[in-house]
Structures are given as C-alpha cells and as structure tokens.
Amino acid sequence: MLPRRRKTKQQQQLLLLPPTTTATTTSERTPSALCILEILEHILSFLSQHALCNVAPFVCSQWYHASRRHILSEAVWASNFQAEKRLEAISKFKDCQILTLTPDAPQLRSLPYTWPNASHAQRQIAWREVLIHIQKASTNKGKKNDGLGLDKVRILDIRGSLDVRVFSRVVEQCLAQQLVVLQLETFKPGDYFYLERILKGCPRLEVLKVEPQSDIIHGQAIPGSSPDDPGSELDSVREAALRERQLIEPLEWTDNLKLKTLILFRPMISQRVIQAILSCCPEMRVLKLFSVIERASLPDPTTTTAAAATAATATNDTTPIAVTPIYLTPIISHETPSEYQRMRITSPYDLDAFITHIATSCPRLHTFHLSLHTRKLSAETINMILERLPRVRHWSFAMRDIAPPTILPILQDRTALNGGRLTSLEIRCAGFMDPDRSTSIISKALHEFLCTSPTLLHLVAPTVTYYTEYLDLKRILVGSKDSHPDTPRADGRFWACRSLKTLHLEIRARFESDTLQHSRVIFGYLSKVTPKLEDLQLRRPYLSFWLAGGLCLLSRLHNLERLKLCCRSYTGFYESDVLEWIKREGHPWGRVSPNRVAVSSSIADATRLGCRMALIRAGLVAPPTSYHLSGYSSTTVASASSSPDSGIIYPELKLEDFASLGEIKDIEDLQIERMLLYQHQKPCWPRLESFTIAHDGWFNNSETSGIERLRPDVQFRFETQSFHQNGYH
C-alpha cells in the first residue's frame, strides 16, 4: 500500500475556504520590495550623486533606468574660460539641472582651459555673451527644437560680485518660475533691499543662500550697470523706489513661502523686514544670518569709535572689537550724508523680540546661526537663544561670540537641560584685536568641549585653529616639551565624540618643527579616535604625501566619503609609487623610512612582512592594537559594548593603544592591518567619493592623471585657494 501524499500548504489553505468562494492558484511571485518602482524611487532619492552615477546603475537594468532620472546634470561657465570652452559650456545649458555662472571656477583653474590673466574687457565681453544667450532662451521658451531652452534648470549658482540688475535680467525674466535653489556668493549691503523681490519672484524657491564659496570673492562685478545693457536705467529707478518704499511702508505678504533654507551673509536689512519674511515661512528648517549689519557707519573715525563704544556698553563687554566702516555709496570725505543715505541706515535689533518671533514663526527650525557685525553676543543673550529655541540641534556661532571659555559649557548644559542632544556645531571665524591670544583661548575651549561631548556628530569649524599639542598623548613633539604654563599640551583625555561623522578644522602646532612627525600625530589620532568619519576637511600649513607623513593612516577610516586637504604647499605628490596605498585592494608597501619617498620593494622587507603575517595567522603573535580598534576583529565585536542609538562597536580607548602614535611603527603596523582587513574583503576607502587638494598656486591637468589611474571611481580635484593663518583676517 502506497503511503498517502501529504497535502501542500497551498492545498490546505484552499480546503479552509468557504464553498461559495472561487479560488485560483497562480505561478507569479510577489516582487521584492526593491523591485517595486515606487519604493525604489524613494530609496534612490536618498543616495548621493556619486552613488547614483557609480553604484546604482550596475545593480540591474531596472536600477539603471530608475537612477538616471535622479542624476542631476551640471553646467559650469566661467568668464575666464577660453572661447571654445565657453561655447562648450553654453551648449550644455539646455540639458542641465544645475547652472553655475562664475568669474573664476577654482576647481577648473587649469592652464589648458582658462586665461590666467584675463583682462577686464575680456571678462565683460564673456559675461554679456552668456547673458544674451540666457535672454534668448527666455524669449524662445516653450518652442520645440530651438536648442536654447533652459526649462530643466532648477538650481542656479551665481558667483562673484553680483550686480542686482543681473539678477533682474537672468532670474526674474528667465528662470524665476522654475528655480528651487538659488545660491549667490555676495550682495552689496544696500542690495539686500531686493530680498523681498527675490522671494516673491520665485514662488517655488526652497533654498536661498547668499554666502561666499571661497576665501576670496572675485572683485569684478558682473556687468549690468552699463548704459549698453537693456533695462539698466529703468532698474536703477526701480531700485531707489523700492528701497524708499521698504523703509516707509510696511511689507504686505499674502501667501506663505515654500522657503526651507535661508542663509544671508552680512545682510543690511531691518528687523521688521526679516520678521515679515519669517512669518511667511512656516516650513523653515535652516536659518543662518551671518554678521548682520545693524547700523551702517559712515566713513568717519569718530562714528566708528562711537559705534564700537556703544556695542561694548550694550554687551557689558570691555573687549575691543574692530569695526569696519561700511561704504554703502560713494561719499566724499567731510561731506554730510544726504536724506537718502540717512534712510538707508537701519536700527539695532531687539534680540529678545527677534528670537521670540523666530520661535513662533518657525516651529520646525533645526539649524540656526545669528551673529552681529558690530557687537558680540553676551553670555546672557546666548543663554536666552538656547532657551527660546529648544528644538534646534545644529548650532552655529561666530568665533568671537564663543571665545570666553564659559560659553561652550553653557551650550552643552542648556541643550541637555532641554532634553535634547547637541549633535552639530559650526563655528565661523571673525577678526580679533589679539589673534594669537584668542586662538589659544578658542583652541583650549574647543579641546575641553570635544573631550566632554559624546553626542557630537558634526563639527564644522574650518577657520578655527586647534593645536596639535592637544593630540600628542606621548608628548614627542617639540611644543609639548615646552615648560611655559600657557603652552598647549595633552592632558591624557581623548575626544568623547567617537561617533563623529563630519570634521572641518585647522590643526597645526604652536611650534612647527618636524612636519612629517606632526602629520603622523594628527592622522594617527583621528584614525583611532574618530573611526566613523565620513566627511573630513583639514587645513595644514604644509602637507607631505610621503609615506612617512602618515597620510596613509587615514585609510583606517572605512566610512570616509569626502576628503579635502587645504595647505599652503605640498611635497611628494609627483613621486612614483607614493600613493600606491590608495588602491582599493589591501596593498602592502614594505619598510617605511623617514628618508625614503616611496615604498620599499626589497626581497628582505617582503620576507620579513610575510613572516610576521604567518605568525599572526598561526596565533603566535598578536595583531596590531589598531586592528582591534578598527572594529572588524571577532574579539572586538564580541567584547565591545554597542548602543542601539549610535551603533558603536568600538572598545574603550586606553593610553596603551597610542604607544606608536607619531612614530614610523604606526605606519608599519598599518600594513598588517590592511592585509588582515583585505582577508575580510575590506578595501581601502570603499565609500570614497571625492578627494580634493586646495593650495596656493596654479596647476596642470596632468598632475591628477596618476592618482586618477589608481582610483578611477573617485573624483580628484585641485582647487586654488589662498591660505592664511586663522585669526589674522
């Protein structure tokens, strides 16, 4: 007798159905979540442009076609491009979503494509050429196959000293109805009276940024005031009328704005106007007002002195502040200001009422910055801001406002008192009368803050100096051995923010001696203390790409996505085999010597390295300490305490973990780590998207050919950027 065949699960479910129900079976399988187009589109919206271009298209054909719709095309046009390059850039306007117009693009300052010494007349001709093209595109808008359309442009970035008439011609007449993001590098103080006109003219605008993109703003104004330009005379009349109306009549807003981000640099705008704007922005998330000009000062020394004295009295602070005279219009010396000039002078802000209005009008605000041009924010004012805006998690302050050592602890305590966590801090630089003393105070306060802020995830302070001596736990640097009581030195503590993801900072020694040793201390410390870094931007006076400089130690940062190194000069970049370690695979490089530029490929070094690896695999020799700190060894994962909030699996740091900090042995141990990690299929910087070097001087495109060969999946860029010591500008 044959055994009875068991019914399948599907047949059993059919037997349970009521008799009146008609049931059918199907062979089609339910698609997985990642194959459903609506879910896939939502997932792809969170990916970066680099991942959309280099990762998502290679998953499958469906991902390839879906990711193409999220890739934003950018067209960059610069007035110092040669004629052929300018025409090539203009031809891309019709297909781009991001349009950048700039007098001089730093990332494209390469000799084959630009005029190194483009004259004023050449730049003016180039600007008129592109403005005429944009106006023609606006005239032919809606016509098919005209080849001039700009219907796809959603993000407009205009750099350089902007004339407001250009905004009227380029934005209001051509792109206003479609723009979502508008980025401007600078406005003249008087031109901020056009802010209302900008916001009302761009109904879809969500992001408005007016802030410098680099340390130096090109002084050549974009043309627009010439009699040859159409509409310039009419715009000048409207400009005067608009400014007078804004000072006399109250603003009338009928509809709410879609604005979510508002960043203004040195705005000369009244408190009444900015409050009227914020009242119509209930979706505001990011609000940054840098160096607000409360009261314009005429070019009179007595006026400048009086303004400084008034600011010091108002804040009960005796620290002198350098007040820069603001020349709003050409005024002859010893000439009394006209009635029109007096009308342009705004009044000081009532910070109590202003912060209260922000808290009421912008309930979703999570990022905030406020600094004044002629006076400091007192500790009482900062405490009031922290109390009135309890939902803000990303704080930004001017450096002179938090220079007193008591300010950062107030920020930390007040945030904890509100039941929140301080996750992001941005510090912007401002001038000091005594830069050396101020730098020491800020560096010491920042060190104390980093050692006591475990929840900090983002620190953006590219213009703040942090002394290397605080990282020198073994005190092997010359500056750490100085006996002066004010000399910065390590106190045996580590940074508490081990989950730090973003770090923009200048790290330099008080006494620079051996640059290679200083670099090894910096890179070695960061690679062990902050292993989760994703965005790293460091400023150093000098940078060496030699292996002895320790840049390879940053390969321990497996989550790194963006790396930018700013320096005055660098060495070793052109030497052969210096950057072989940057390859994706675990590549050993043999013995490292301070006197050698590249790697050692001798048979003896290779044999010694192979013997050590064999002993480690046999369990006779322990792997380097840094391998356990990386979080990939089995013992580390088993013993480390992880929190569900941050996902930390890194063990507690001990002073013994830094036994080789700053020494060549730290780089030699890195070879073993790289080979062990390669066994776990952990390549060098698997998520790296961009690698940027900013320095003084020009460069040729051929300089990046070698490093692009090593990592074709990474975008390498050289930028020309003036390097200055912080605190002296």
C-alpha positions in Angstrom: 0.0 0.0 0.0 1.4 3.3 -1.1 1.8 6.0 1.6 -0.6 8.9 1.4 0.9 12.0 -0.1 0.8 15.0 2.2 -1.1 18.0 1.0 0.9 21.0 0.3 0.4 24.2 2.3 -1.4 25.8 -0.6 -3.9 22.9 -0.9 -4.5 23.0 2.9 -5.4 26.7 2.6 -7.8 26.0 -0.3 -9.7 23.5 1.8 -10.3 26.1 4.5 -12.1 28.4 2.1 -15.9 28.6 2.2 -17.7 26.6 -0.5 -19.0 29.8 -2.3 -15.5 31.2 -2.7 -13.8 30.8 -6.1 -10.1 30.3 -5.5 -7.4 30.1 -8.2 -3.7 29.4 -8.0 -1.0 31.4 -9.7 2.6 30.8 -10.5 3.6 34.5 -10.3 5.8 35.5 -7.4 5.3 38.7 -5.4 8.1 41.1 -6.3 10.6 42.0 -3.7 10.4 45.5 -2.1 13.4 46.8 -4.0 11.8 45.8 -7.4 8.6 47.9 -6.8 9.2 51.1 -8.7 7.6 53.4 -6.1 9.7 52.0 -3.3 12.8 52.1 -5.4 12.3 55.7 -6.4 12.0 56.6 -2.7 15.2 54.8 -1.9 17.2 56.3 -4.7 16.2 59.8 -3.6 18.4 59.4 -0.5 21.5 58.4 -2.5 24.3 60.9 -3.3 25.0 61.9 -6.9 28.2 59.9 -6.7 26.4 56.7 -5.7 23.7 57.3 -8.4 26.4 57.5 -11.1 28.9 54.9 -9.9 26.9 52.3 -7.9 23.2 52.2 -8.5 23.3 51.7 -12.3 25.3 48.5 -12.0 22.8 46.7 -9.8 20.4 45.7 -12.5 18.7 47.1 -15.6 15.8 48.4 -13.5 18.1 50.3 -11.2 20.0 51.6 -14.1 16.9 53.2 -15.7 15.5 54.4 -12.4 18.8 56.0 -11.2 19.2 58.0 -14.4 16.1 60.1 -13.5 17.7 61.2 -10.3 21.1 62.2 -11.7 21.5 66.0 -11.9 23.5 67.3 -14.8 25.6 70.5 -14.1 26.9 73.1 -16.5 29.7 75.3 -15.3 30.5 78.5 -17.1 33.4 80.9 -16.2 34.3 84.3 -17.7 38.0 83.3 -17.8 37.3 80.3 -20.0 38.8 80.5 -23.5 36.2 81.0 -26.3 36.0 77.3 -27.2 35.5 76.3 -23.6 32.8 78.9 -23.1 30.8 77.7 -26.2 31.1 74.1 -25.0 29.7 75.1 -21.6 26.8 77.1 -23.1 25.9 74.1 -25.3 25.2 72.2 -22.1 22.7 74.7 -20.7 19.7 73.1 -22.3 20.2 69.7 -20.7 21.4 70.8 -17.2 19.5 71.0 -13.9 22.3 72.9 -12.1 23.7 76.0 -13.8 26.8 77.7 -12.3 28.0 81.1 -13.6 31.2 82.3 -12.1 34.1 84.7 -12.9 36.6 82.1 -12.0 35.9 78.4 -11.1 38.7 77.3 -8.6 38.2 73.6 -9.4 38.7 74.3 -13.1 41.8 76.6 -12.8 43.8 74.6 -15.3 46.1 76.2 -17.9 44.7 74.4 -21.0 41.2 75.8 -20.5 41.5 79.3 -18.9 43.1 82.7 -19.4 45.5 83.0 -16.4 45.4 86.8 -16.9 42.0 87.5 -18.4 41.6 91.3 -18.8 38.6 93.3 -17.5 37.4 93.8 -21.1 37.6 90.1 -22.0 35.6 89.2 -18.9 32.9 91.8 -19.6 32.6 90.5 -23.2 32.2 87.0 -21.9 29.5 87.9 -19.4 27.5 89.8 -22.0 27.8 86.8 -24.3 26.2 84.4 -21.8 23.6 86.9 -20.6 22.4 87.4 -24.2 22.2 83.6 -24.6 20.0 83.3 -21.5 17.7 86.1 -22.6 17.3 84.5 -26.0 16.4 81.2 -24.3 13.8 83.0 -22.3 12.3 84.6 -25.4 12.1 81.2 -27.2 10.7 79.5 -24.1 8.1 76.9 -25.0 9.3 76.5 -28.6 10.4 73.0 -29.5 13.7 72.2 -31.1 15.1 75.7 -30.6 18.2 74.3 -28.8 18.2 77.2 -26.3 15.7 76.1 -23.7 16.5 76.3 -20.0 13.4 74.6 -18.8 15.3 71.9 -16.9 17.3 74.4 -14.7 16.3 74.0 -11.0 19.5 75.1 -9.2 21.2 78.4 -10.1 24.6 79.3 -8.6 25.9 82.8 -9.4 29.4 83.6 -8.0 31.4 86.8 -7.9 30.4 90.3 -7.0 26.8 90.4 -8.3 25.0 93.5 -9.6 21.4 93.3 -8.7 20.4 94.3 -12.3 21.9 90.9 -13.5 19.5 89.2 -11.1 16.6 91.1 -12.7 17.7 90.0 -16.2 18.8 86.4 -15.5 16.4 85.3 -12.8 13.3 87.4 -12.9 12.9 87.4 -16.7 14.2 83.8 -17.4 14.3 81.4 -14.5 12.2 82.7 -11.6 9.2 80.5 -12.0 11.2 77.2 -12.1 14.0 77.8 -9.6 14.1 75.6 -6.4 17.6 76.5 -5.2 19.3 80.0 -5.7 22.9 80.4 -4.5 24.6 83.8 -4.6 28.1 84.5 -3.4 27.7 88.1 -2.3 25.4 91.0 -2.3 26.4 94.6 -1.6 24.9 95.7 1.7 22.4 98.0 0.0 21.2 95.4 -2.4 19.6 93.4 0.4 16.6 95.6 -0.2 15.9 93.3 -3.2 15.3 90.3 -0.9 11.5 90.8 -0.9 11.6 91.0 -4.7 13.6 87.8 -5.0 11.3 85.8 -2.7 8.1 87.0 -4.4 9.5 86.5 -7.8 10.5 82.8 -7.2 7.3 81.0 -6.0 8.9 77.5 -6.0 12.1 78.6 -4.2 13.0 76.4 -1.2 16.7 77.3 -0.7 18.2 80.8 -0.8 21.9 81.1 0.1 24.0 84.3 0.0 27.4 83.4 1.3 31.0 83.2 0.0 32.0 80.0 -1.6 35.7 80.7 -1.0 38.0 82.9 1.0 38.4 85.4 -1.9 35.4 86.8 -3.8 36.2 88.0 -7.3 36.1 91.8 -7.2 35.0 92.2 -10.8 31.3 92.9 -10.7 29.1 91.0 -13.1 28.0 93.6 -15.8 24.6 95.2 -15.6 25.1 98.9 -14.9 26.4 99.8 -18.3 24.2 102.0 -20.5 24.6 99.4 -23.2 22.7 96.9 -21.2 19.0 96.9 -21.8 16.9 97.9 -18.8 19.7 99.2 -16.7 18.3 102.7 -16.4 14.9 101.5 -15.6 16.2 99.1 -13.0 18.2 101.9 -11.3 14.9 103.9 -10.9 13.1 100.9 -9.5 15.9 100.3 -7.1 15.7 103.7 -5.5 11.9 103.5 -5.3 11.9 100.0 -3.8 14.4 101.0 -1.1 12.4 104.0 -0.1 9.1 102.1 -0.1 10.5 99.4 2.1 11.6 101.9 4.7 8.3 103.8 4.7 5.6 101.3 4.0 5.0 98.0 5.9 5.6 94.8 3.9 2.4 93.1 2.7 2.6 89.3 2.2 -0.4 87.4 1.0 0.8 83.8 0.6 3.1 81.6 2.5 6.5 80.8 1.0 8.0 77.4 0.4 11.3 78.5 1.7 13.1 75.9 3.9 16.6 77.3 4.0 17.7 81.0 4.3 21.3 81.9 4.6 22.4 85.5 4.4 25.9 86.9 4.7 26.4 90.4 6.0 22.8 91.5 5.4 21.9 95.1 5.9 18.2 94.6 6.5 15.8 95.8 9.1 14.4 93.6 11.8 10.9 94.4 10.6 11.6 93.1 7.1 13.3 89.9 8.2 10.5 89.2 10.7 7.9 89.8 8.0 9.7 87.2 5.8 9.9 84.6 8.5 6.2 85.0 9.3 5.5 83.6 5.8 7.9 80.7 6.1 6.3 78.0 8.4 8.4 75.3 6.7 11.8 77.0 7.6 14.4 74.4 8.7 17.7 76.3 8.3 18.2 79.9 9.2 21.7 81.5 9.2 22.2 85.2 9.5 26.0 85.9 9.4 27.3 89.3 10.6 24.1 91.2 10.4 24.7 94.9 9.8 22.5 96.6 12.4 23.6 100.2 11.9 25.6 101.5 8.9 28.6 103.6 9.8 29.7 106.5 7.6 33.5 106.8 6.8 34.2 108.9 9.8 36.7 107.9 12.5 34.6 109.4 15.3 31.5 107.5 14.1 33.4 104.2 14.1 34.8 104.8 17.6 31.3 105.7 18.9 29.8 102.5 17.3 32.5 100.4 19.0 31.9 102.0 22.3 28.1 101.6 22.1 28.5 97.9 21.2 30.8 97.3 24.2 28.5 99.2 26.6 25.4 97.3 25.3 27.0 93.9 25.9 28.8 94.8 29.1 32.0 93.6 27.5 35.3 95.5 27.5 37.0 93.5 24.8 37.6 95.9 21.9 36.2 94.8 18.5 37.4 96.0 15.2 34.5 97.8 13.5 34.9 98.0 9.7 33.3 101.1 8.1 30.7 100.2 5.6 30.8 102.3 2.4 27.3 102.0 1.1 27.6 104.7 -1.6 30.5 106.8 -2.9 30.7 109.6 -0.3 33.3 112.4 -0.4 35.2 113.0 2.8 33.8 115.6 5.2 30.5 115.6 3.2 27.3 115.5 5.2 25.1 112.5 4.4 22.1 113.1 2.3 18.5 112.3 3.3 18.6 109.2 1.0 21.7 108.0 2.8 20.2 108.5 6.2 17.2 106.5 5.1 19.4 103.5 4.3 20.7 103.3 7.9 18.9 100.5 9.8 18.3 100.4 13.5 19.8 97.9 16.1 18.0 94.6 16.6 15.9 93.9 19.6 17.3 90.4 20.1 14.7 89.4 22.7 11.8 90.1 20.4 13.6 88.8 17.4 14.3 85.4 18.9 10.8 85.1 20.2 9.4 85.8 16.8 11.6 83.1 15.2 10.5 80.6 17.8 6.8 81.4 17.0 7.1 81.6 13.2 9.4 78.7 12.5 8.4 75.7 14.6 10.4 73.2 12.5 13.7 75.1 12.7 16.6 72.7 13.5 19.7 74.8 12.3 20.3 78.3 13.5 23.1 81.0 13.4 23.0 84.6 14.4 25.9 87.0 14.6 26.1 90.8 14.6 28.6 92.9 12.7 29.5 95.5 15.3 28.9 93.8 18.7 29.3 90.4 20.4 26.6 88.3 21.7 26.8 88.2 25.5 26.6 85.0 27.6 23.1 86.1 28.7 22.0 86.5 25.1 23.3 83.1 24.1 21.6 81.5 27.0 18.4 83.2 26.0 18.7 81.9 22.4 19.3 78.4 23.7 16.3 78.6 25.9 13.9 80.0 23.3 14.9 77.6 20.6 14.8 74.1 22.3 14.2 72.2 19.1 17.4 73.3 17.4 20.1 70.6 17.3 22.5 72.1 14.8 24.0 75.3 16.3 26.3 77.8 14.6 28.1 80.7 16.3 30.7 83.3 15.4 34.1 82.5 17.0 34.3 85.8 18.9 30.9 85.1 20.4 32.0 81.8 22.0 35.6 82.9 22.7 35.0 83.1 26.5 35.7 79.6 28.0 32.3 79.6 29.7 30.2 79.7 26.5 30.7 76.2 25.2 29.8 74.6 28.6 26.6 76.8 28.7 25.8 75.4 25.2 26.3 71.9 26.4 24.4 72.2 29.6 21.4 74.1 28.1 21.0 71.5 25.4 21.0 68.7 27.9 18.5 70.6 30.1 16.1 70.9 27.2 16.1 67.1 26.9 17.9 67.1 23.6 21.3 66.3 22.3 23.9 68.5 20.8 24.7 66.8 17.5 26.1 69.6 15.3 28.3 72.6 16.0 29.5 75.2 13.4 32.0 77.9 14.3 32.6 80.8 11.9 35.7 83.0 12.2 35.7 86.7 13.0 38.6 89.1 13.4 40.3 89.7 16.7 42.5 92.5 18.1 44.8 90.0 19.6 44.7 86.9 17.3 47.4 84.9 18.9 45.8 85.1 22.4 42.3 84.5 21.0 43.5 81.4 19.1 44.9 79.9 22.2 41.7 80.5 24.2 39.5 79.1 21.4 41.8 76.1 21.0 41.7 75.3 24.7 37.9 75.7 24.9 37.4 73.5 21.9 39.6 70.8 23.3 37.5 70.8 26.5 34.3 70.7 24.5 35.5 67.7 22.3 36.5 65.7 25.4 33.1 66.1 27.0 30.6 65.9 24.1 29.8 62.2 23.4 26.7 63.0 21.2 28.5 65.4 18.8 28.3 64.1 15.2 29.3 67.1 13.1 31.9 69.8 13.8 32.3 72.4 11.1 35.0 74.9 12.0 37.3 75.3 9.0 38.5 78.7 10.2 39.2 77.7 13.8 42.7 76.6 14.8 43.2 73.5 17.1 46.7 72.9 18.3 48.4 69.6 17.6 49.9 69.5 21.0 46.5 68.5 22.5 46.7 65.3 20.3 50.3 64.5 21.3 49.5 62.0 24.0 53.1 60.8 24.2 54.5 64.3 24.2 57.0 63.6 21.5 56.6 67.0 19.7 58.9 69.9 20.5 55.9 72.1 21.5 54.7 69.6 24.1 58.1 69.7 25.9 57.9 73.5 26.5 57.7 74.3 30.2 55.7 77.5 29.8 52.4 77.3 31.7 50.3 78.6 28.7 51.7 76.1 26.2 49.0 73.7 25.0 49.7 70.1 25.9 47.8 66.8 26.1 46.1 66.0 29.4 45.6 62.3 28.9 42.0 62.6 27.7 40.5 61.5 24.4 37.8 63.1 22.4 34.5 61.8 23.7 32.8 62.1 20.3 33.8 58.8 18.9 30.8 58.7 16.5 31.9 61.9 14.8 31.0 61.9 11.1 31.9 65.4 10.0 35.1 67.3 10.9 36.2 70.5 9.3 39.1 72.0 11.2 42.6 73.5 11.0 45.1 71.5 13.1 48.6 73.0 13.4 51.2 73.0 16.0 52.1 76.0 18.2 55.7 75.3 17.3 56.1 73.6 13.9 59.4 71.7 13.7 59.2 68.2 12.0 56.3 68.4 9.7 56.2 64.7 9.0 56.1 63.8 12.7 53.3 66.4 13.3 51.3 64.9 10.4 51.7 61.3 11.8 50.4 62.5 15.1 47.3 64.1 13.6 46.4 61.4 11.1 47.1 58.6 13.6 45.0 60.2 16.3 42.0 60.8 14.1 42.1 57.3 12.6 41.8 55.7 16.1 39.6 58.2 18.0 37.1 59.0 15.3 36.8 55.9 13.1 33.3 56.8 11.8 34.3 59.9 9.9 32.6 60.4 6.6 33.5 64.0 5.7 37.0 65.2 6.6 38.4 68.6 5.8 41.8 69.6 7.3 43.8 72.7 7.0 47.6 72.4 7.4 50.3 74.9 6.6 52.3 72.2 4.9 51.3 68.8 3.6 53.5 65.8 2.6 52.3 62.9 0.6 55.3 60.8 1.5 54.5 57.6 3.4 56.5 59.0 6.3 54.0 61.8 6.5 51.3 59.4 7.7 48.5 60.3 5.3 48.0 56.6 4.6 46.9 56.2 8.3 43.6 57.7 7.2 42.9 54.5 5.3 41.6 53.2 8.6 38.5 55.4 8.1 36.4 52.9 6.2 33.3 55.1 6.1 35.2 58.1 4.6 33.2 59.6 1.7 34.8 63.1 1.2 38.4 64.1 1.9 39.7 67.7 1.4 43.2 68.8 2.4 43.9 72.6 2.4 47.6 73.7 2.6 49.9 76.4 1.6 52.2 74.0 -0.2 52.8 70.3 -0.5 55.5 67.8 -1.4 55.8 64.3 -2.7 52.7 64.2 -4.8 54.6 63.7 -8.1 56.9 60.9 -6.8 56.3 57.5 -8.2 54.6 54.8 -6.1 53.9 57.3 -3.2 50.1 56.9 -3.4 50.0 53.2 -4.3 48.3 52.6 -0.9 45.2 54.4 -2.1 44.2 51.4 -4.3 41.1 49.6 -3.3 42.8 46.3 -2.5 44.9 45.7 0.5 48.3 46.7 -0.8 51.4 46.2 1.4 54.3 48.6 0.9 57.2 47.2 2.8 59.5 49.1 5.1 58.9 52.8 5.6 61.8 55.2 6.3 61.7 58.9 7.0 64.4 59.4 4.4 62.6 57.4 1.7 60.0 58.9 -0.6 58.2 55.8 -1.8 57.8 52.2 -0.7 60.5 49.6 -0.3 60.2 46.6 -2.6 63.3 44.7 -1.5 63.2 40.9 -1.0 64.2 41.2 2.6 61.4 43.6 3.5 58.8 41.4 1.7 60.2 38.3 3.5 60.0 40.0 6.9 56.4 41.1 6.3 55.4 37.6 5.2 56.9 36.0 8.3 55.1 38.4 10.6 51.8 37.7 8.8 52.4 33.9 9.1 53.0 34.2 12.8 49.8 36.3 13.3 47.7 33.7 11.4 49.2 30.9 13.5 48.2 32.8 16.6 51.8 33.1 17.9 51.9 36.8 17.5 49.1 39.2 18.3 47.9 41.6 15.5 48.5 45.3 15.9 46.4 47.1 18.5 44.8 49.3 15.9 43.3 46.2 14.2 41.2 45.6 17.3 40.3 49.3 17.4 39.0 49.2 13.8 36.0 47.1 14.9 36.4 44.3 12.4 38.1 41.6 14.5 36.0 39.0 16.1 37.2 39.7 19.6 36.3 43.3 19.2 32.8 42.7 18.1 32.2 40.2 20.9 33.5 42.3 23.7 32.6 45.9 22.7 29.5 47.5 24.1 27.2 48.8 21.4 24.3 51.2 21.8 21.2 50.9 19.6 21.2 54.6 19.2 24.6 55.1 17.6 25.6 51.6 16.7 29.0 52.0 18.3 31.0 48.7 18.5 34.4 50.3 19.3 36.1 49.4 22.6 37.1 51.9 25.2 40.3 53.7 24.4 43.3 53.4 26.6 46.6 55.2 26.7 48.4 52.0 25.7 46.5 52.0 22.4 48.6 55.0 21.4 52.0 53.5 22.1 53.1 54.1 18.5 51.4 57.4 17.9 53.5 59.7 15.8 56.2 57.0 15.1 57.1 55.1 11.9 55.9 51.9 13.6 52.4 53.1 13.4 52.6 53.1 9.6 54.3 49.7 9.6 51.5 48.3 11.7 49.0 49.7 9.2 50.4 47.3 6.6 49.4 44.3 8.7 46.0 45.8 9.3 45.4 46.3 5.6 46.3 42.7 4.8 44.1 41.4 7.6 41.2 43.5 6.5 41.7 42.5 2.9 41.0 38.9 4.0 37.7 40.2 5.3 37.1 41.9 1.9 37.6 45.4 3.3 39.3 47.5 0.7 40.8 51.0 1.2 38.2 53.7 1.4 35.3 51.6 -0.2 32.9 54.6 0.0 35.2 57.4 -1.0 33.6 59.8 -3.5 35.9 62.8 -3.7 39.5 63.8 -2.9 40.3 67.5 -3.1 43.6 69.3 -2.6 43.3 73.1 -2.1 46.5 75.1 -2.2 48.1 78.4 -3.3 49.1 78.4 -7.0 48.0 77.1 -10.4 48.2 73.5 -11.6 48.0 71.5 -14.8 45.5 68.7 -15.6 48.4 66.2 -16.0 49.0 66.4 -12.2 45.9 64.3 -11.4 46.5 61.7 -14.1 48.5 59.4 -11.8 46.1 59.4 -8.9 43.1 59.0 -11.2 44.7 55.9 -12.6 44.9 54.4 -9.1 41.2 55.2 -8.2 39.1 55.9 -11.3 36.0 55.7 -9.2 36.9 58.7 -7.2 36.6 62.4 -8.2 40.0 64.1 -7.7 40.2 67.9 -7.8 42.7 70.6 -7.3 41.5 74.0 -6.1 43.4 77.3 -5.9 42.7 78.8 -2.5 44.6 81.4 -0.6 45.9 80.1 2.7 46.2 82.4 5.6 46.7 81.8 9.3 43.4 81.9 11.2 42.7 84.8 13.4 44.7 87.3 11.2 41.9 88.1 8.8 
